[in-house]
Amino acid sequence: MQPAVSRRFLRASFMALSLLSLSACSMFSSSDTRYDPVELTQYEAEVAAAVRWSAPIGSGGGYGFAPAVVGEAVFAATPNAVAKVDLASGRVLWRATPDLTLSAGAGSDGNTTAVAASDGTVIAFDSAGAEKWRARATSAVMIPPAVGHDVVVVRSTDYRIQAFDAETGEPRWEVQRPGPALALKTSMQMLITEGLVISGLPNGRLIAINAMNGAVQWEAPVSISRGATDLERINDVVGAPQVVGPLLCGVTYQGRMTCFDITQGGRPAWDIPFSSHTGMTHDDRHAYAATQRDVVQAVSLMNGEQVWSQNALRNRRLATPAVVPAAVAVGDFEGYVHFLARSDGRLLGRLNVGGGAVLSPLVGTAAGVLVQTGNGNLVLVGVN
């Protein structure tokens, strides 16, 4: 990493950790309880949640790690390992332990699985878990690689999106955009769909890039940064872009939630004021996200109108939510997974999966919700 980029990233990491640890932040007095996590309330559970299986991947975790489901398999990584796990049983099908400390992963299309190391090295594995190649990004990679359409794509801390050939690791293309002075360190993901790489950017924009040749096909702001200071202008697109029918949606920190209509040239279909530090998910009717104060909200995909709001988990540092057949699931800083009704947001049940804070995005499947714990386990939680 170049020294200037390193200083910028270190400043960003420091500020992000301050932002995302509000209860301990020095800018608030010790008697200020507005940012303290609420105590869990007692209620009559309406669903029974239970661990269906738990698989050890490696040690540790972080915002750069997220499970990827491909068919009947799950690919996951920790700072010291990457593995393929059978979704039905939790059996580890293969595990690799690179000689570098990993910072992001895993991305996979089932044939190629990619992770990134803290020095910017991108490592690809074949379908049997054998290392295929190594390549070097221009700076550190802190969000999971995206794999598909014969490329492995990474976004580095110098705001450069780079593609490597999935078979050889040779550079294919790169796109760079200017970045702000500060950026969040939180859950972010890219998406490859319909031949396009879709990524959020720290300047509040979404970008769609041709996966084959790197040509930018579309770019638009989810929100525009405002404020007098670098801190006030932080406006990152957080979580993963969401594609549902004709809509492409994103949400930013200190900004907005916006859905663009792909059939209308990518024009905004609707947008609402919103600030999230982890991102959003959706079903066929609603978008779900937690605010920066961890108030979980559902909004209509039709027009952005709020459907419900649930503040019983306020300031519990919620991870990116997931939709499962019975509920919306969120994980918190104590290792609890909470299930909320998709219809009205009421609390349905909860389960502590252990392993400390849940930082990685939850992943919904037909069998339950996948949770990557802070201590490096992958857990499938089922609900009745």
C-alpha positions in Angstrom: 0.0 0.0 0.0 1.3 3.5 -0.7 2.0 5.6 2.4 -0.8 8.1 1.7 -3.3 5.4 1.2 -2.1 3.7 4.4 -2.6 6.8 6.4 -6.0 7.3 4.9 -7.1 3.8 5.7 -5.7 3.9 9.2 -7.6 7.1 9.9 -10.7 5.6 8.3 -10.4 2.4 10.4 -10.0 4.4 13.6 -12.9 6.6 12.9 -15.1 3.7 11.8 -14.3 1.8 15.0 -15.3 4.9 16.9 -18.5 5.2 15.0 -19.4 1.5 15.3 -18.6 1.3 19.1 -20.8 4.2 20.2 -21.3 3.0 23.7 -17.5 3.4 24.4 -16.9 6.4 22.3 -15.0 9.2 24.0 -17.1 11.9 22.4 -20.0 11.0 24.8 -19.8 11.4 28.5 -19.9 8.3 30.7 -23.3 9.4 32.0 -24.8 9.5 28.5 -26.8 6.4 28.0 -28.3 7.2 24.6 -25.8 4.9 22.9 -25.8 2.0 25.4 -27.1 -1.3 24.1 -30.6 -2.0 25.3 -31.2 -4.9 27.6 -32.9 -7.9 26.0 -36.6 -7.9 26.8 -38.6 -10.9 27.8 -41.4 -12.0 25.5 -43.3 -15.2 24.6 -41.4 -16.9 21.8 -43.4 -17.8 18.7 -40.7 -19.7 16.9 -38.3 -22.3 18.2 -34.7 -21.7 17.0 -32.0 -24.3 17.3 -28.5 -24.9 16.0 -28.8 -27.6 13.2 -25.0 -27.8 12.8 -21.8 -26.0 13.6 -18.6 -26.3 11.6 -15.2 -24.9 12.6 -13.7 -22.9 9.8 -10.7 -21.3 11.5 -9.9 -18.7 14.1 -11.3 -15.2 14.4 -13.5 -13.1 12.1 -14.1 -9.6 11.0 -16.2 -7.4 8.7 -14.4 -8.6 5.6 -15.7 -12.2 6.0 -19.0 -13.4 4.7 -20.3 -16.9 3.9 -21.2 -17.6 0.2 -23.8 -20.2 -0.7 -23.4 -21.9 -4.1 -25.9 -24.7 -4.7 -25.6 -27.2 -1.8 -22.3 -25.8 -0.5 -21.2 -22.9 1.7 -17.8 -21.3 1.3 -16.4 -19.4 4.2 -13.1 -17.9 5.4 -11.4 -16.6 8.5 -8.1 -14.8 9.0 -6.3 -18.2 8.9 -8.4 -20.6 6.8 -10.9 -21.0 4.0 -13.3 -24.0 3.7 -16.1 -25.6 1.8 -19.0 -26.9 3.9 -21.9 -29.1 3.0 -25.0 -27.0 3.6 -27.3 -29.9 4.5 -25.0 -31.5 7.1 -22.3 -29.0 8.1 -19.6 -31.5 7.0 -16.3 -29.8 6.0 -15.6 -30.9 2.5 -12.2 -29.2 2.3 -10.2 -26.7 4.2 -7.1 -24.7 3.2 -4.8 -22.8 5.5 -2.8 -20.2 3.5 0.5 -18.9 4.8 -0.8 -15.3 4.9 -3.2 -13.6 7.2 -6.5 -13.2 5.4 -8.5 -10.0 5.4 -11.5 -10.9 3.3 -13.5 -13.9 1.9 -15.0 -15.9 0.6 -16.1 -15.5 -2.9 -17.0 -18.5 -5.0 -18.8 -19.7 -8.1 -18.4 -23.4 -7.0 -15.4 -23.9 -9.3 -13.1 -21.0 -8.1 -13.0 -19.8 -4.5 -11.2 -16.6 -3.7 -9.9 -14.8 -0.6 -7.7 -11.8 0.0 -4.8 -11.3 2.4 -4.0 -8.2 4.4 -1.1 -7.3 2.1 -3.4 -7.3 -1.0 -2.6 -10.8 -2.2 -5.6 -12.5 -3.8 -5.6 -16.3 -3.5 -7.8 -18.6 -5.6 -8.6 -22.3 -5.0 -10.0 -24.9 -7.3 -13.1 -27.0 -6.7 -11.1 -29.5 -4.6 -9.5 -26.8 -2.4 -6.0 -26.8 -4.1 -4.4 -23.4 -4.6 -4.8 -22.3 -8.3 -3.0 -19.0 -8.3 -2.0 -15.8 -6.5 -2.2 -12.3 -7.7 -1.7 -8.8 -6.2 -4.2 -6.1 -5.8 -3.0 -2.5 -5.7 -3.7 -2.2 -2.0 -5.4 -4.0 0.9 -8.7 -5.8 0.2 -11.2 -5.6 3.0 -14.4 -6.8 1.4 -15.0 -10.3 0.0 -14.0 -11.0 -3.6 -16.8 -11.6 -6.1 -16.4 -14.6 -8.4 -18.4 -15.3 -11.6 -18.3 -15.0 -15.4 -14.7 -16.2 -15.5 -13.3 -13.4 -13.3 -12.4 -12.9 -9.7 -13.1 -9.3 -8.7 -11.8 -7.4 -5.7 -12.3 -3.8 -4.4 -9.2 -2.4 -2.7 -8.8 0.3 -0.2 -7.6 2.8 -2.9 -11.1 2.6 -4.3 -10.0 0.5 -7.3 -12.1 -2.4 -8.6 -9.9 -5.0 -10.2 -10.7 -8.2 -12.1 -8.4 -11.3 -12.5 -8.9 -14.2 -14.8 -10.5 -17.0 -12.7 -8.3 -19.7 -14.3 -4.9 -18.0 -14.5 -5.0 -15.0 -12.2 -3.9 -12.7 -14.9 -5.2 -9.1 -14.6 -8.2 -8.5 -16.9 -9.3 -4.9 -16.1 -9.6 -2.3 -13.5 -11.9 0.7 -12.7 -11.0 3.4 -10.2 -13.0 6.2 -8.7 -11.8 9.0 -6.4 -12.6 8.4 -2.8 -13.3 10.4 0.3 -10.8 11.2 3.1 -12.6 8.8 5.5 -14.5 5.5 4.9 -16.3 3.1 7.1 -14.8 -0.3 8.1 -18.0 -2.4 8.1 -19.8 -5.1 6.1 -19.7 -4.5 2.3 -20.1 -6.8 -0.6 -20.0 -6.8 -4.4 -22.4 -8.7 -6.6 -22.0 -10.4 -10.0 -25.2 -10.8 -11.9 -26.3 -10.9 -15.6 -22.7 -10.3 -16.6 -22.3 -7.2 -14.5 -20.2 -6.5 -11.5 -22.3 -4.3 -9.2 -20.5 -2.5 -6.3 -21.1 0.2 -3.9 -18.5 2.9 -3.4 -17.5 5.0 -0.4 -18.8 8.2 -2.1 -22.4 7.0 -1.9 -22.6 5.7 -5.5 -23.5 2.3 -7.1 -21.6 1.2 -10.2 -22.3 -1.5 -12.7 -19.3 -2.8 -14.7 -19.2 -5.3 -17.6 -17.6 -8.4 -16.1 -15.8 -9.3 -19.3 -14.1 -6.1 -20.3 -14.5 -3.6 -17.4 -16.6 -1.1 -19.3 -18.7 1.0 -16.9 -22.4 0.4 -17.9 -24.1 2.5 -15.3 -23.3 4.7 -12.3 -25.6 6.7 -10.0 -25.7 8.1 -6.5 -27.6 6.4 -3.8 -27.1 9.6 -1.7 -24.9 12.7 -1.7 -22.6 13.4 1.2 -23.3 16.5 3.2 -21.7 18.2 6.2 -18.8 20.5 7.1 -16.3 17.9 8.3 -14.8 14.6 6.8 -16.7 12.7 9.6 -20.0 14.3 8.7 -19.4 13.6 5.0 -18.9 9.8 5.4 -21.5 8.4 3.0 -20.5 4.8 2.1 -22.8 2.4 0.4 -22.9 -0.4 3.0 -23.8 -4.1 2.8 -24.5 -5.6 -0.6 -26.4 -4.2 -3.5 -29.8 -5.7 -3.8 -31.5 -6.8 -7.0 -35.2 -7.7 -6.8 -37.2 -7.8 -10.1 -36.6 -4.6 -12.0 -35.1 -2.8 -8.9 -31.5 -2.3 -7.9 -31.3 -1.0 -4.4 -28.6 0.3 -2.0 -28.4 2.0 1.3 -25.7 4.3 2.7 -24.4 5.5 6.1 -25.6 9.1 6.8 -27.6 9.2 3.6 -30.5 7.4 2.0 -32.0 4.1 0.8 -32.6 4.2 -2.9 -34.0 1.8 -5.4 -33.3 2.3 -9.1 -35.6 0.9 -11.9 -33.4 -1.0 -14.3 -36.1 -1.1 -16.9 -36.2 2.7 -16.9 -32.5 3.2 -17.6 -31.6 3.0 -13.9 -33.7 6.0 -12.9 -34.5 6.2 -9.2 -37.9 4.5 -8.5 -37.9 5.9 -4.9 -35.6 7.0 -2.2 -35.9 7.8 1.5 -33.7 9.3 4.2 -31.8 6.4 5.9 -28.6 5.8 7.7 -27.3 2.2 8.1 -23.9 0.9 9.1 -24.4 -2.7 7.9 -26.7 -2.8 4.8 -30.0 -4.2 3.8 -31.8 -7.4 2.6 -35.2 -8.0 1.0 -38.0 -10.4 0.2 -40.4 -10.0 -2.7 -42.3 -7.2 -0.9 -40.1 -5.4 1.6 -36.6 -4.2 2.1 -35.2 -4.7 5.6 -32.3 -2.8 7.3 -31.2 -1.6 10.7 -30.4 2.1 11.2 -27.1 3.3 12.6 -28.8 3.1 16.0 -29.9 -0.5 15.3 -33.6 0.2 14.9 -34.8 -2.5 12.4 -37.1 -1.2 9.8 -39.1 -2.7 6.9 -40.1 -0.5 3.9 -42.2 -1.3 0.9 -40.3 -2.1 -2.3 -43.1 -0.6 -4.2 -42.7 3.0 -2.9 -40.3 3.1 0.0 -43.0 3.7 2.6 -42.2 2.4 6.1 -44.1 -0.8 6.9 -42.8 -1.2 10.5 -40.1 -0.2 12.9 -38.7 -2.3 15.8 -36.5 -0.6 18.4 -36.2 -3.4 20.9 -32.6 -4.1 19.7 -31.4 -0.5 19.8 -27.6 -0.1 19.9 -26.9 -3.8 19.9 -24.6 -3.4 16.9 -26.6 -5.6 14.6 -25.1 -7.4 11.6 -26.6 -7.3 8.1 -30.0 -9.0 8.3 -31.1 -12.0 6.4 -34.5 -13.3 5.3 -35.5 -16.9 6.1 -38.9 -18.5 5.4 -40.3 -17.7 8.9 -38.7 -14.3 9.7 -36.1 -11.7 9.3 -32.9 -12.6 11.3 -30.3 -10.3 12.8 -27.2 -11.0 14.8 -25.8 -8.8 17.6 -22.7 -8.0 19.6 -23.3 -10.7 22.2 -23.7 -13.5 19.7 -27.5 -13.6 19.8 -29.5 -14.2 16.6 -32.9 -12.5 16.8 -35.9 -13.4 14.6 -38.5 -10.8 13.7 -41.8 -11.2 12.0 -41.7 -10.0 8.4 -45.3 -8.8 8.6 -45.0 -6.4 11.6 -41.5 -6.6 13.1 -42.6 -8.2 16.4 -40.0 -10.3 18.2 -40.5 -14.0 17.5 -37.5 -15.7 19.1 -33.8 -15.6 19.8 -30.8 -17.9 20.2 -27.3 -17.3 21.4 -24.9 -19.1 19.1 -21.7 -18.1 21.0 -18.4 -17.0 19.6 -18.8 -13.3 20.5 -20.0 -10.5 18.3 -21.6 -11.4 15.0 -19.9 -9.1 12.5 -20.4 -11.0 9.2 -23.6 -10.7 7.3 -26.2 -13.3 8.0 -27.2 -15.5 5.0 -30.7 -16.8 4.6 -31.3 -20.3 3.2 -34.3 -22.6 2.9 -32.9 -24.6 5.8 -32.3 -21.7 8.1 -29.9 -18.8 8.6 -26.1 -19.1 8.3 -24.2 -17.3 11.0 -20.4 -16.8 10.9 -19.3 -16.3 14.5 -16.6 -14.1 15.8 -14.5 -17.1 16.8 -14.4 -18.7 13.4 -17.3 -21.1 13.4 -20.0 -21.4 10.8 -23.4 -22.2 12.3 -26.7 -23.0 10.7 -29.7 -22.0 12.8 -33.0 -23.4 11.9 -36.5 -22.2 12.9 -39.6 -24.3 13.2 
